[in-house]
Amino acid sequence: VPLQNWKSRHSAYLRIIKDLNFSPLPSQFTFRTDIDRYYNEIKLRNVYEDDYKIETTVNKDFTWNRFYSLQWQLTRSIRMDFSATNVARIDEPEGTYDLFREGDNKHWKDSVWSNMLNGGRNVRYNHQLNATYTLPINKIPVFNWLSGSVSYNGKFSWDRGPIFNDDYNLGHTIRNNNAIQLTGQLNLTSLYSKVGFIKRIDSKYRGAGQSDSEKRYKTVTYSKRTFLRANSPKNITHKLGTKEITVRITDSDGNEIEAEHEIVSDNRIVITAEQEYFGITVDIEGQIEKGANPIVYIAENSVRFLTGLKSLTINYSKQGGTTVMGYMPETDFMGMNTGINMAPGLPFILGWQDTTFVKRAARNDWLTHDPAFSNPYMLQQSENMTIRSTFEPFRGFRIEVTGQRTYSQNVTEYFIYDYDSINDMGQFDFVNKIRNGSFTISIISLGSTFENIKAADNFRSEHFENFKEYRKIIAGRLYRRRIENSGIGYQGSVFNRVEEGYPDGYGSTSSEVLIPAFYAAYTGKNPNTVSLEPFPGIFSILPNWNVNFDGLSRIEFF
């Protein structure tokens, strides 16, 4: 092996290279099929009129389910899973035909086998794709405190529409949706531990304790003149706060006498002698842990405060879905129709969202022309961004900081085929578009939360009054922006004939006016500079916080 003698090949910095791999083939592929046939025949006999024959009633169903599953570990960081289900119906001739019926059943067998060789008549198809990529940056020792991942989930389904005896053809239903998620995490505790000084401070104050070599001790002494009676225990309370002591008992001449002592607690001993002694001296010496140097203590806790931010996590997810009824092409390969330009297309079956897909489907004549069709297509979209961090400057004192922004909208629109019988041509018209949704964002409104509203002032709120006044300022800014951005020379009028003080096109209840005015009034922002966007972006997220202290249990009083 050429690199066998290379000593650096085991270096942690080369791990990202050593872990590079690629699998050209899937790690697992499974296929399962179920064939289920149900047949029920009821034959009634007319006991009243022999000449009247009651037709035989037949209830039957013949389905063929196929299940596919694929797992592929492309690399150690990239993983992909795919699963699909296809439900097909085997069409049988009408009437009392059965494989096990006596007589000629050649017609039944020819029809069923022909149908099975074509895979049956598809009635439902769906699949799901999951792909995950884990960033390998944490394999580099310097950046092992960072981690991140990206995941994509795509779904697609095709459902056959109803079958009519008449000329109605309302088409089928296709759906797709996807979810994209990005996650990033900063483990700052791991980063701080790379600095030995900070790591020792963190261990010291988190209860890990110091080694004996790092502890500082001081000597404490106690002395007392007293007497002893023969075989009578004598209590000595020294209050040195330690059991690590030495005891020396001397007479008035300084000679050590024979006596036994017993350590009862950190602050008391018992002395016993076999004879009486008067004018003796009891000297006690002990070692106690010395308190921290005030300067060192302040410096260490300042470092702990500066490194109090322990973690930061950012999550971003985006989801979307499209539902189209009245879709005409059938499916024969992964939900697509190979005979009609691979409709509805690879991006759609992978879950990708395209707001122009329905109009493109209309141009390609993939939608039903039936005038009885009256269902809209539907689009869903949502975004969610969450930022979380933990700030713990002292043990047991934790501040959880969070910021969040969510946005969702639903769109429905009808399409109608307008046929011109004179010119024998037609086109799709899109009408009655409806859009609704919701939006939330975290803000700081602490300045207006504890406003003192008094009955003596007729419950007047200063912030609410500001809100009402700011509406006119915001309306004026919107009007000026519309004048500047108008490409057709729009002039308008600075005066509103309906509401005094408002420009043309904007009123006191316009949502474009209310949102920025409310935001400025209750967050303390300037109405002349506050953003006019009704849905502020991610850079407008402000933190909320939750303070927790669980150190009371470590205080003796509690």
Secondary structure, 3 states (H helix, E strand, C coil): CCCCCCHHHHCHHHHHHHCCCCCCCCCEEEEEEEEEEEEEEECCCCCCCCCCCCCCEEEEEEEEEEEEEEEECCCCCEEEEEEEEEEEECCCCCCCCCCCCCCCCHHHHHHHHHHHHCCCEEEEEEEEEEEEEECHHHHCHHHCCEEEEEEEEEEEEEECCCCCCCCCCCCEEEEEEEEEEEEEEEEHHHHHCCCHHHHHHHHHHCCCCCCCCCCCEEEEEEEEEEEECECCCEEEECCCCCCCEEEEEECCCCCECCCEEEEEECCEEEEEECCCEEEEEEEEEEEEECCCCHHHHHHHHHHHHHCCEEEEEEEEEEEEEEEEEEECCCCCECCEECCCCCECCHHHHCCCCCCCHHHHHHHCCCECCCCCCCCCEEEEEEEEEEEEEEEEEECCEEEEEEEEEEEEEEEEEEEEEEEECCCCEEEEEEEEEEEEEEEEECCCCHHHHCCCCCHHHCCCCHHHHHHHHHHHHHHHHHHHHHHHHCCCCCCCCCCCCCCCCCCCCCCCCCHHHHHHHHHHHHHCCCCCCCCCCCCCCHHHCCCEEEEEECCHHHCCCC
